[in-house]
Amino acid sequence: MTSAPHLYALPEHRRLDLKARFPDLTEQEISDRLGHALEQRGDACARWSQRRGHLPTTAILGSDGLWHLRLGTAMVCSNAARRFLDLDAPSPSPGTVIPHSYRARFHDGLVGLEQPGAPDWDVALTGEERQPDLVPRGERCPINLDQGDWAPCSVVSRSDWKGRKRNLYIAAAGPMCHACGDNLGQDLSYDRHTHLITGLLCNDCSSHINECPHATGCYQADYLNAPPAAYLKERYYVGGNRDDRKRAARSVA
């Protein structure tokens, strides 16, 4: 009988990944952490309640020359507090003015300053629309840009190794998070032991999926046990894309 039962209840590749993530901890200490997490989380990890990835998105050109995201019928940049977006608002028509501010506007009318000194500005929407994943990051409205509603740009340069690999995993298992399936995938997840990419995760899953202590019976454990696109066996370039640097050096020479 092992002295680290919670750790050895996991598949071997998950054990090796955890040991690579926590090289300074003993197997017993890792197992104790898993046991504590099992007590806290119960039979399965909780899912995020605000499912948004199923809502249709459209990028709309604004009078400021930037593209602004419509999520369902709501403009993502209409409130810096993303969780307070009015997803039941009527869809804006061309000419609608969207106030922009880095200050979060709460339901009770209070305003909280998120970035002191940041400017406020108004943007009138035009009638020009584009598929969001075709809009480069630099042409997107900065409000709520990194909160998970914008699809990653599918048009990538040769030097953008993350973008190229992300496209591979989207083609293999779809653009939604490969774990929860509730939100758009944003980040590449990888095994710390093998450095092989396991799949594409949304912001929420990416931040804590490796804390999942369950061996089975949990959506996060299901992903960790058998990621749907792990068969691609693409390597995550820890510390940078060395291969692209070599190609760039050769091209200059």
Number of C-alpha atoms within 10 A of each C-alpha: 4 9 10 17 15 22 27 15 15 18 14 12 15 21 19 17 17 21 18 15 14 14 10 10 13 12 21 15 14 19 22 16 16 20 18 12 16 17 11 10 14 11 13 17 20 11 14 11 7 9 13 15 22 13 13 10 22 19 23 22 23 24 14 13 13 17 26 30 28 23 22 19 18 19 22 27 23 24 23 23 19 17 13 14 19 15 17 9 11 10 14 14 11 14 13 14 16 18 13 18 20 23 18 20 19 15 10 6 8 8 12 14 13 13 11 9 8 11 10 10 11 14 18 16 23 17 11 11 15 15 13 23 16 14 20 14 17 9 12 20 20 16 19 18 16 13 14 19 24 26 22 23 16 16 14 16 9 9 14 13 18 16 18 15 19 24 19 17 23 18 11 15 16 17 22 20 24 27 23 20 18 18 26 25 31 24 20 18 21 20 22 19 15 14 16 18 24 25 31 32 25 26 18 17 24 17 11 10 18 17 15 18 27 25 19 17 11 17 20 26 23 16 20 24 16 12 19 19 21 19 13 15 13 17 14 21 15 10 6 11 14 12 11 14 12 10 12 12 9 9 8 6 6
